[in-house]
Amino acid sequence: MKKPHGFVLMDMLLGLAVVITLAVLLAQLGGEQTQAARHFADARSAQRCAEMVLQHLQIGQPLPPAPAAMQVQIVPVSDASAVDGYRWCKVVVECRGQHGVLLGLVSGKAVAP
């Protein structure tokens, strides 16, 4: 009686196709996870930089230079009322497309109207 060698070869090729498909999917998901981690790291960096800028404005220290990948924008809030020589100010920081935004009171001397 003959052994069915053709079915073993088909099973082996099907198993190999499944393993290759899973390997490709795993590699793609790994790349997406890395991209998402970079996205969240940029958002955290922008928020930390906004906190640092607002803190320097609140205590009256000169602003340190912004890191190379970040743009810092300080916007006085014109429709908010001043509080005892302090003004409301919005700090917007962009880091590779991610934004960090904070609103806080700063000395009236620190931000021009």
Residue pairs with C-beta under 8 A, 6 or more apart in sequence:
39 98
42 95
42 96
42 97
42 98
43 95
43 98
43 99
43 100
45 67
45 70
45 95
45 98
45 100
46 70
46 93
46 94
46 95
46 98
46 99
46 100
47 93
47 100
47 102
48 100
49 66
49 67
49 70
49 72
49 93
49 95
49 100
50 72
50 91
50 92
50 93
50 100
50 101
50 102
51 100
51 102
52 64
53 63
53 72
53 74
53 91
53 93
54 89
54 91
54 102
54 104
54 106
56 62
56 63
56 64
57 63
57 74
57 89
57 91
57 104
57 106
57 107
57 110
57 111
58 104
58 105
58 106
58 107
58 110
60 107
60 109
60 110
63 72
66 72
66 93
67 95
69 95
69 96
70 93
70 94
70 95
71 93
71 94
72 91
72 92
72 93
73 91
73 92
73 93
73 94
74 89
74 90
74 91
74 92
74 111
75 89
75 90
75 91
75 92
76 87
76 88
76 89
76 90
76 111
76 112
76 113
77 87
77 88
77 89
77 90
77 103
78 113
80 87
80 88
82 88
82 108
83 105
85 107
85 108
86 105
86 106
86 107
86 108
87 105
87 106
87 107
87 108
87 111
87 113
88 103
88 104
88 105
89 103
89 104
89 105
89 106
89 110
89 111
90 101
90 102
90 103
91 100
91 101
91 102
91 103
91 104
92 99
92 100
92 101
93 99
93 100
93 101
94 100
